[in-house]
Amino acid sequence: MEFLSPVPKHLGKAQEDAVPGLSWLPNPTLPFTLQKLAFHLNLAVFSSITVIYLFFCNCLPIMLLTLATSSKVGDKVIVLNLDGGLWAELVVTTVARTFLMPEGMSFQDAAALSINYLVAYMMIYDFANLRPNQKILIHMAAGGVGIAATQLCKLVKDVTIFGTASGSKHETIKENGVSHPIDYNTLDYAEEVRKIAPKGVDIVLDPLGGADNTKGFGLLKPLGKLVLYGSSNILTAPKRSTLAAAKIWWHKLSIDAFQLINSNKAVCGFQLKNADPDQIADVFGKLLSLYSDGKIKPKVDSVWSFEQIGDAMRHMQEHKNIGKILLVPEVKTADATATEN
């Protein structure tokens, strides 16, 4: 979707003063074009999305990012705004929040890579410190973060990966690198893990919340780490349920310092938007290098138009996706396009 417009009235001198590194050309009426290519949906926080932009002009640029950068008008960039606010046709940002897309990277890959792989990388390597010959349990292994976490685990030698997903998704997650798929709909995943790893696992990545936090903690070996990064169990019905949320809260993991000391285990909580911006930039640079080297590859489940956003949300909430769900500006007349990414 392309549009031609002068600088919006609400983006004037006040906006320039409010955003470090942003400056306007003297003539604010020169037309410019901004093309939005794709952005992704996120189950844990619906407003946490990443927009992919291609900035170009048919005349002179209306706004210039003046911080030191190798980017120029016309470059393909990834914009990371962890505070949200990117569900819009026009966005003001700073150079620090933009990253050049590697040569050959598609806009779909860029949208699917950013948040998912940042979260997975920082949990696995920075928090959990995954090492060779360890065992890890990844919940929702067919989701965006699950796909990313599995690929990143495979970069470490001889790691055993347990992954939960519905039975219909097992073939896909095995191809992605999961050693032992577990159908959480028909089996107790804790019992299944114990059958193969009686002593437990070294790491559990848990976006579920509630009683699953306690089960995950119980699965840890001594010196094991439970990393909590969501509470998707609250979304148990077509609409959010206050009763379900209360049950999740009631059954949440409750543990004190002395219990942690005596158990020789660790519990970590992760929220990407609260991470250090410099650390995020450093990790994202590493991820782009891994992508360029062919060591990681996002999987896109489906692509939806803006007009289909309600259907896309429903598709995600019902856990039908394998990989990332993307929104694009183009109008679609049929159902979402499944991709073979």
Buried (B, 14 or more C-beta within 10 A) or exposed (E): EEEEEEBEEEBEEEBBEEBEBBEBBEEBEBBBBBBBBBBBBBBBBEEBBBBBBBBBBEEEBBBBBEEEBEBEBEBBBBBBBBEEEBBEEEBBBBBBBBBBBBEEBBBBBBBBBBBBBBBBBBBBBEBBEBEEEBBBBBBBBBBBBBBBBBBBBBBBEEBBBBBBBBEEBBEBBBEBBBBBBBBBEEEEBBEBBBEEBEEBBBBBBBBBBBBBBBBBBBBBBEEBBBBBBBBBBBBBEEEEBEEBBEBBEEBBBEBEEEEEEEBEBBBBEBBBEEBEEEEBEEBBEEBBEBBEEEEBBBBBBBBBBBEBEEBBBEBBBEBBBBBBBBBBBEEBEEEBBEBEB
